[in-house]
């Protein structure tokens, strides 16, 4: 794959930044695409721009404001509380987001002669989001190829990794410190360790502590 191009669906968070480092090792040319869908904090987009510039990756920001017009959820409405739910989908679920993001990423990739798409979805730590499951990605891959008569390949390097595994992968890629200090995962727009209390921060920080414990145990 070293002589081929890839497009990374990029948000500037832990997962997509790890995927960006992974793609830079796998492909000869890597582009990134970020989506402005009216998310509750613009810091996400600014972080994505900063990281892409730092790594020398061309970044395209696409306006997907239609999502904000159609969907009411905690990621696009300040009035909706960010919370985990005992039943049903989390308040942070944005219906159709990955379906639209990957479809537009494919259109963008096609314009640049790239057939590889990279996304940081995970079925292991997917927070209950149905569009992060492997079956959805496989289905969409077939649909994109049929709809555009192309041979896209959607890569999901994190699909079977929990958050500790994602930290381990970033370490293997030589990107651990960068991911820890430069990414923004927090639902409240606080970079690095974040607020520490939202579901995303809890998942990230618990995974970090688990990985560091495992790493220390392996050395002892």
N, C-alpha and C positions, 0 to 999 in steps of 0.2 A: 504493500500500500504506500510505500515511501514516495513513489512517483505520481501520486494522485492527490486531488484536492478534497478538502472537507469543509463543511460548514458546521459550526458549533452553536447550538441554541444556548445563549449566554445571558446570565442575570447578574453576574458578579458575586454570587453566593459561593459557599463552600463546594457544593456538588458540581456546579457548572464550571467553576474555576479549576477544580481537579480534572474535569473532563477536558478542559482547554489544554492543560499541561499534557494530558494523555494524548490528545490529538496532535499536538506539536511534535511528539515523538513518533507518531504513526504515519503522518502524511507530510508530503513535500510542501504543500501550501495550505494554510488554515485561515479561514474567514470566520467571523463571528457575527451573529445577529441577535439583537436585543429588542424586546417589544415594550412599547409604551402603551399600556392598556388602562391607564388611570389608576395604577397602584397607589396605595395610600402614602407612600413616601418616595419622592423623586430621587432620594439618595441612591436607590438601587441602580438607576440608570447612570448616575454620575460615577458610581463605583465601577460599573461595567466599562464605562469609557476610560476611566483611569487605569484599570487593569489591562485592558486591551492595548492602550498606548504604551504602558510599561513593558509589555511583552512583545510589542511590535506587530500586533495583529490588527488587520483591518476590521472595523466594527461598523455595522449598519444598524441604525435604530429605526424600527418600523412602527408607524402609528397604528395601534390596534384599539383605538378608543371606543370602537363599536361594542367591545366586550363590556365596558363600563356602562354604556347606555342600556344594555340588555340585562345585565346580571347584577344582583345585589348580594354582596358577600363581604366578609371582613377584610379582604385585601383591597377592595375598591370603595369601601364605605367606612368612614371614620365612626359613623354612628352605630356600626355593628361590632360587637365585642369579639375579640380574638379569643376563642376558647375551644377546648376539646369537648367532645360530646360522647355520652355513653352509648347513644344509639344514633343512627343516621350519619350523614357526612359531616365533617368538621366545618365550622363557620368560615374557614379560610378556603374552602374548595371553590374554584372558579370554573363553572361548567363550560366544557368545550375548549378550555385554554390550550392544552397540549395538542388537541386535534387541529386547532387553528395555527398554533405556533409552528408545528412541524410541517403543515401544509404550505405555509408561506415560506418557511425555511427551504423547502424543496423547490419552490418557484425561484427563490433567490439563488439557490445552488445551481439550478439549471442555467440561469443567465450567465454564470461564471464557469460553466463546464465542470461543475463538481457533482459527483454522484453519491458522496458519503455525507451522511448527516449524523451528528453526535449530540446526544442529550443525556442529562444527568438523572433521569428517572430511576426509581428503585422500588422493586416490589417488596424488599425486605423491610425498609423503613419508609413506607409510602404514605403514612398518615391517613390511610383510608381513602386516598384519592383513586378512583377507578381508572383514570387515564395515566397512571404510573405503572400499570400492570404489564407484564410481558405479553399477555394475550392481546392487549390493545395495540401495543407497538408492532407486533407481528402482523396484525390485521391491517393497521394503517400502512405499513410498508407495502403490502400487496396492493392496497387501494391506490396509493400514490403511483406505483408503477403502472397499474392498469389505466389510471386516469390521465397520465402524462406520457404513456408509452416509453417509459424510461426504466433504468435498472438501478434505482436508488438502493442504498444499504443504510439502514438506521442502526447505529451503534449505541449500545447502552452499557458502558463500562462499569456502571455502579449497580446494575440491575439486581444482582444477588449479594450485594454487600450491605451490612448494617453500617451505622455511622462509624463504629470503631474501624471497620474495614475500609471505609472511605479515607479516614485519617491515615491508615497504613498505606493505602495506595498513594496518597499525596507524598508521604515520606519516601516511598520507593521511587517516586518521580523527582525527588529532590526539591519538592515544593512545599514541604510541611510548614516551614516558618512563614512563607508567603501567604499560604492559605489561612494560617492562623491569624495573621496580623492584618491582611489586606482585604479580606472578603467581608461581605455583609449578608448575614443570614436572618437576622432578627426581624420579626414582623413589625417592630416599632422603629426600624430604621437606624439602629445603633450598630456600628461596625464592630468587627473582631468578636470579642466575647459576648457582645450584645447586652440586652437587658437582663438576661439570666432567668427570666420568669415565663416568657411566652413559650408555647409548645416547640417552636423551632429552635430557640436557644437551649431549652432543656435537652432536646434530642442531640444537638450539636455538642454541648458540653459534657453530657453523660457519655457520649461516644468517645470524646477526647480522653476523658478520665479512664475509660475502659481500655483504650488503646495504650495509653501511657503505662497503665498497670501491667498490661500484657507484655509490653516492651521491656519494662523493668524486670518482670519475672523471667523473661527469656535470657536476660543478661546475668541473672544471679545463679 
